[in-house]
Amino acid sequence: KDSHIIKSGFIENFNPDHFYTFKVPLFKKLNGTSEFIGTLSVFSGNQVIYDQLSKVLSYIIITTTFETISLWFVIVIYFNRKIKRPFNSLVQSISEVDPQDPTNITLPHYMMTSEVHKIVSTFNKLISELRNFKAVLEAILDNKTEMLKEKNIEVRELLHKLEQTQEHLINQEKLNSLGLVSAGIAHELKNPLNISLNSILILKDIISKNQYYLDPKHKDESEKFNYILNMIESNNKKMENIIRNMLLQSRTQYTNATKIALKSFVETNLKIVQKSLKTESSSLAVVIIDISDDLNVFIYPNEFGRLLVNMFENSFHALEEKYLAYKEENIKGFTPEIITKAILNDDNTVTLSIKDNGIGIPADLKNRVMEPFFTTKPPGIGTGLGMHLVYEIVKKHKGQILIDSIEGKYTHFDIIIPSNLENS
């Protein structure tokens, strides 16, 4: 075609721009020896090569395009299945977590790729730490809430005690005012009482000198008249003792230690308490006072009178509570009783004992009855200041107070004070 002449296996007028030549030497092997027998030459035109390459390249391009599309399709399916869907489910699960009560999230097993598994594990670990932190905060909050409740209860109790203290102070002020009034009344009664006592003495003197009553014929009349006068004199002396004790307990009188007849002083205060309470047990109570008539002590009458009033009020309250309990259960044989004794000791101290057979004091509370604001009485009845006041008054008298009690049986107080504060 191109006027090329091929002779004897040789190429003449060879043009490398128009032909592609491929040469391979040929050898013959015979009996272990190789013998060169010639050269194999393959000739091809460029167009042929181009045509072949075009076919191959078209096939490669078509095949590569198909494989690329297939690969992208596979990648999209893989991405959607292995990455997008798990992450969408993960985001959905996270969005559904309740902030008030967070719980672990879970995904289907086929979605749990290694990356997603790490994210889920990390998130669940964070949720667990948040729950622990929440539990700690709730525990702290509950503890603080309980502390606030306790403080509120303490504040309410303190307010209640302050109200009771205020009421006690108001009542005390009323008692002080009553003491002033009593002192005035006592002063007013003392003058006519003195006149009455002096009149009795004058009448006795007249009778002793009157011839009419000296006549044996009128002996019976004389004795009867003397009996009446003695009875009037005895009652007047009782009235005089009552008035004297009223004056002793008024604030306007006897601010210093004063010598008093202890028996009369105790009787007066006991009767005042017993009659003012007006309860069943106080009216039925057997009251025994075993104190010598000539036992005199130096005391602060105003304070010691309050001591006796508080002690007797507590005793009558204990008796009333036990009496009502027996009455409700229809138990017979209980007689309310208060025994008050006093003796002069060898060391010049006086022991005043007050014992009642009321409800007694529980063993675990005996050491607390002297504390301020502590009371075993129901709310609204006791202020918790009575026995503390008793304790302070005993201290002022340089004495001590001892308690012996068995719950349900009795309560026994021993108040030990110097017989003469002036010398103690």
QUIVEN-V416238 format. One record per pair of residues at least 12 apart in sequence whose C-alpha atoms are under 6 Angstrom apart, sorted by the first residue. I is the first residue (numbers start at 0). J is the second residue. Records with the same first field share a line. If there is no record, write none. Layout:
# QUIVEN-V416238
I->J + J
This chain:
# QUIVEN-V416238
17->44 + 45
18->43 + 44 + 45
19->42 + 43 + 44
20->41 + 42
21->40 + 41
22->39 + 40
23->38 + 39
24->38 + 39
25->37 + 38
85->110
103->123
163->382
178->249
182->246 + 249
185->242
247->300
248->300 + 301
256->297 + 298 + 299
257->297 + 298
258->296 + 297
259->295 + 296
260->295
261->295
262->290
280->319
284->335 + 336
285->336
286->336 + 337
287->338
288->339 + 340
289->340
290->340 + 341
296->418
297->419 + 420
306->389
309->385
314->355
317->357 + 358
318->335 + 357
321->357 + 358
336->355 + 356
337->354 + 355
338->353 + 354
339->352 + 353
340->352
347->418
348->416 + 417 + 418
349->415 + 416 + 418
350->414 + 415
351->413 + 414
352->412 + 413
353->411 + 412
354->410 + 411
355->409 + 410
356->408 + 409
357->409
358->406 + 407 + 408
359->404 + 405 + 406 + 407 + 408 + 409 + 410
360->404 + 406
361->406
369->386 + 387
370->387
371->383 + 384 + 387
372->384
398->415 + 416
399->415
400->413 + 414
401->413
